[in-house]
């Protein structure tokens, strides 16, 4: 078979494509008959999301954090890695003063620390029924996977450790923590295993299982969605225990459909009813978000097209503030 005869397939969605058997047919010597065989196969191909545009945007964001000569900037902050001594300036905390060295040099000296790297980042993606609903023609879970891969690329470039966790009614995908840019390909392949589900999400089982796997303080980024306080009640109880030890960040997409219905000018009595119901659901959603923040979790509610960049910007901000 020449190269021009190679078959080309175009994947319609992200996931694992499985090939069970292959039909092969070729004509006989005079073109009057053909031979056909069926070959059993047991192969699968990981269909990965296209992250080329996201990777370009990630590189742009990384360049903003770099020095003019292209080298990564060593950021000073309130971390635990000692960087240098400098003269004490008004406004610095007294705990930063190194009293022994200040007495030796005859002037106040303050300790400067470098923001710690090698943080543990967990990307937890809900693939339950609500996350499989489409937004602008693309399922929410696919948009979450793309945003997660963008943040994973940034975190691995920055020296942090990244792990992937997928769940719906029970945990489905759990990768170990990896480090280094070369590990991004493995994260991509594991992301392809996060399948679409019609089951309700079990936050209690998923987050309890995840917490048991974490042996150090981590940034847990949860991609999920909910519709009312009742369905989110069990999630809130579990998150309260998770925030006691870890930094938790919820990533959610704005409900464009509800916002459109709530703001639509009414032309008929039915439009008024739809607007009132949509406005009520949006208020209930904000109640849940407020309770998450009271529990100590960070929440980002971004447009579906800005989910990845919004997450990366918040991640870099948390790292600068040494909250990881």
C-alpha positions in Angstrom: 0.0 0.0 0.0 1.5 3.3 -1.0 1.4 6.4 1.2 -1.4 7.9 -0.9 -3.6 4.9 0.0 -3.3 5.4 3.8 -6.6 5.9 5.5 -7.2 9.1 7.4 -9.7 9.4 10.2 -11.0 12.5 11.9 -12.1 12.2 15.5 -15.4 13.8 16.4 -14.7 13.9 20.2 -12.0 13.5 22.8 -11.6 10.1 24.4 -10.2 6.6 23.7 -10.9 5.3 20.2 -11.0 1.4 20.1 -10.5 -0.8 17.1 -11.8 -4.3 17.5 -11.4 -5.7 14.0 -10.1 -4.7 10.6 -11.7 -5.6 7.2 -9.2 -5.9 4.3 -10.4 -6.3 0.7 -8.3 -6.4 -2.4 -9.2 -7.3 -6.1 -8.1 -10.4 -7.9 -5.7 -10.5 -10.8 -8.4 -9.8 -13.5 -10.6 -7.5 -11.3 -13.5 -10.0 -11.5 -13.4 -11.1 -7.9 -11.9 -9.8 -4.7 -10.5 -11.4 -1.6 -11.6 -10.2 1.9 -10.4 -11.1 5.3 -11.3 -9.9 8.8 -8.4 -9.4 11.1 -9.0 -9.2 14.8 -7.4 -6.2 16.5 -7.1 -5.1 20.1 -5.8 -1.6 19.8 -6.8 1.7 21.1 -5.8 5.3 20.3 -6.0 8.2 22.7 -7.9 11.1 21.0 -6.4 14.2 22.6 -7.8 17.7 22.7 -6.2 20.3 20.5 -4.2 22.4 22.9 -1.9 24.2 20.3 -3.6 27.5 20.8 -3.7 27.1 24.5 -0.1 26.2 24.6 0.8 29.3 22.7 -1.2 31.4 25.2 0.6 29.6 28.0 4.0 30.4 26.6 2.9 34.1 26.4 1.8 34.0 30.0 5.1 32.5 31.0 7.1 35.1 29.1 5.4 37.8 31.2 6.9 36.1 34.2 10.4 36.1 32.7 13.2 38.6 32.6 14.1 40.5 29.5 17.0 38.1 28.7 14.5 35.2 28.5 15.5 33.5 31.8 12.8 32.7 34.4 12.4 35.3 37.1 13.3 34.2 40.6 10.5 35.7 42.5 10.9 36.9 46.1 8.1 36.6 48.5 7.1 35.1 51.9 8.1 31.5 51.0 10.3 29.2 53.1 13.4 29.1 50.9 16.0 31.7 52.1 17.1 34.0 49.3 19.1 36.9 50.7 19.5 39.6 53.3 18.5 43.2 52.6 18.2 46.4 54.5 15.0 46.7 56.5 12.5 49.0 55.0 9.5 50.7 56.7 6.4 48.5 56.3 8.2 45.2 56.5 7.0 42.8 59.1 9.2 42.6 62.2 9.4 38.8 61.9 11.5 39.3 58.8 14.2 41.0 60.8 17.4 39.0 61.4 18.3 40.3 64.8 21.7 38.5 65.1 23.0 39.7 61.7 21.6 43.2 62.4 23.6 43.4 65.6 26.7 42.2 63.9 26.5 44.7 61.1 25.1 47.6 63.2 22.0 48.1 61.1 18.6 46.4 60.6 18.7 43.6 58.1 15.7 41.6 56.9 15.5 38.1 55.5 14.2 37.7 52.0 12.7 34.4 50.9 12.2 32.9 47.5 8.7 31.7 46.6 8.8 27.9 46.9 8.5 25.7 43.9 7.8 21.9 43.8 4.2 22.5 44.9 1.7 19.8 44.4 -1.1 20.7 42.0 -4.2 18.4 41.6 -6.5 18.8 38.7 -9.9 17.2 39.7 -12.4 17.1 36.8 -16.0 16.2 37.3 -17.3 14.3 34.3 -20.9 13.7 35.7 -24.2 14.4 34.0 -24.2 18.2 34.4 -20.6 18.5 33.1 -21.5 16.7 29.9 -24.1 19.3 28.9 -22.8 21.4 25.9 -21.8 25.0 26.1 -21.7 26.7 22.7 -21.6 23.3 21.1 -18.9 21.7 23.2 -19.4 19.7 26.4 -18.4 21.4 29.6 -16.1 18.5 30.5 -14.1 19.0 27.3 -13.7 22.7 28.1 -12.6 21.7 31.6 -10.0 19.2 30.2 -8.6 21.9 27.9 -8.2 24.4 30.7 -6.7 21.7 33.0 -4.1 20.8 30.3 -3.2 24.5 29.9 -2.6 24.9 33.7 -0.7 21.6 33.8 1.6 22.8 31.1 2.3 26.0 33.0 2.7 24.2 36.4 5.1 21.7 34.9 7.1 24.4 33.3 7.3 26.3 36.6 8.7 23.3 38.5 5.6 22.1 40.3 4.2 18.6 40.5 0.9 17.8 38.7 -1.6 15.0 39.0 -4.9 14.4 37.3 -8.1 13.1 38.9 -11.4 12.3 37.1 -14.6 11.3 38.7 -18.4 11.1 38.3 -20.4 8.6 40.5 -17.0 7.2 41.5 -13.3 7.9 40.8 -12.4 7.0 37.3 -9.0 8.4 36.5 -6.1 8.9 38.9 -2.6 9.6 37.7 0.3 9.9 40.0 2.1 13.2 40.6 4.6 14.0 37.9 7.2 16.6 37.4 9.0 18.2 34.4 7.8 19.3 31.0 8.4 15.9 29.5 5.6 14.6 31.7 3.0 16.7 29.9 2.4 14.0 27.2 1.4 11.5 30.0 -1.0 14.0 31.5 -2.5 14.4 28.0 -3.0 10.7 27.6 -4.6 10.3 31.0 -6.9 13.3 30.2 -8.2 11.3 27.2 -9.5 8.6 29.6 -11.9 11.0 31.2 -15.1 9.8 29.6 -18.6 11.4 29.2 -21.0 10.1 31.9 -24.8 10.2 32.5 -24.5 9.5 36.2 -24.9 12.0 39.0 -21.6 13.1 40.6 -20.8 11.7 44.0 -18.7 14.4 45.6 -18.4 12.7 48.9 -16.8 9.5 47.5 -14.7 11.4 45.0 -13.2 14.1 47.3 -12.8 11.7 50.2 -10.9 9.3 48.0 -8.8 12.2 46.7 -8.0 13.5 50.2 -6.8 10.1 51.2 -4.3 10.1 48.3 -2.7 13.4 49.3 0.1 13.1 51.8 1.1 16.9 51.6 -0.6 20.2 51.3 -1.8 20.7 47.7 -3.6 23.0 45.5 -6.8 21.1 44.5 -8.4 22.6 41.4 -12.0 21.2 41.0 -13.8 21.6 37.7 -17.5 21.1 38.3 -21.0 22.6 38.0 -24.2 22.5 40.1 -27.7 23.8 39.7 -29.1 24.4 43.2 -28.1 24.4 46.9 -29.8 21.0 47.5 -27.6 19.2 44.9 -24.5 20.9 46.2 -25.1 20.3 49.9 -23.1 17.1 50.1 -20.3 18.8 48.1 -20.2 21.6 50.6 -19.8 19.2 53.6 -16.9 17.4 51.9 -15.2 20.6 50.8 -15.2 21.9 54.4 -13.0 19.0 55.5 -10.8 19.3 52.4 -10.0 23.0 53.0 -8.7 22.3 56.5 -5.5 21.1 55.0 -5.4 22.0 51.3 -5.9 25.0 49.2 -9.1 24.4 47.1 -10.0 26.3 44.0 -13.3 25.8 42.2 -13.5 26.4 38.4 -16.9 26.9 37.0 -18.3 28.2 33.7 -20.9 31.0 33.7 -24.3 29.7 32.8 -24.8 31.8 29.6 -28.2 30.3 29.0 -29.6 31.3 32.3 -28.1 34.7 32.1 -29.6 35.2 28.7 -33.1 34.1 29.9 -32.8 36.3 33.0 -31.9 39.4 31.0 -34.2 38.8 28.0 -36.8 41.6 27.5 -40.2 39.9 27.9 -42.5 39.9 24.9 -45.1 37.5 26.4 -46.2 36.3 29.8 -44.2 33.1 29.3 -41.1 35.2 28.9 -41.7 36.8 32.3 -42.0 33.3 33.9 -38.8 32.1 32.3 -36.9 35.2 33.3 -38.1 34.9 37.0 -37.1 31.2 37.2 -33.8 31.8 35.6 -33.1 34.7 37.9 -34.0 32.5 40.9 -31.6 29.7 39.8 -28.8 32.3 39.3 -29.3 33.6 42.8 -29.3 30.1 44.3 -26.0 29.5 42.4 -24.5 32.5 44.0 -25.6 31.3 47.4 -23.6 28.1 46.9 -20.6 30.1 45.7 -20.8 32.3 48.7 -20.9 29.3 51.0 -17.8 27.8 49.3 -15.9 31.0 49.9 -17.0 31.0 53.6 -15.5 27.5 53.8 -12.2 28.9 52.6 -12.3 27.8 49.0 -11.4 30.1 46.1 -14.0 30.2 43.3 -13.6 31.4 39.7 -16.7 31.7 37.6 -15.4 32.5 34.1 -16.7 32.6 30.6 -16.3 29.3 28.8 -13.8 30.8 26.3 -11.7 32.3 29.1 -11.7 29.3 31.5 -8.0 28.3 30.8 -6.4 31.8 30.9 -8.5 32.7 34.0 -7.2 29.6 35.8 -3.6 30.3 34.8 -3.7 33.9 36.0 -5.2 32.9 39.4 -2.6 30.1 39.7 0.3 32.5 39.1 -1.3 35.0 41.5 -1.6 32.3 44.3 2.0 31.4 43.7 3.2 35.0 43.9 1.3 35.4 47.2 2.9 32.1 48.5 -0.5 30.6 49.2 0.3 27.2 47.7 
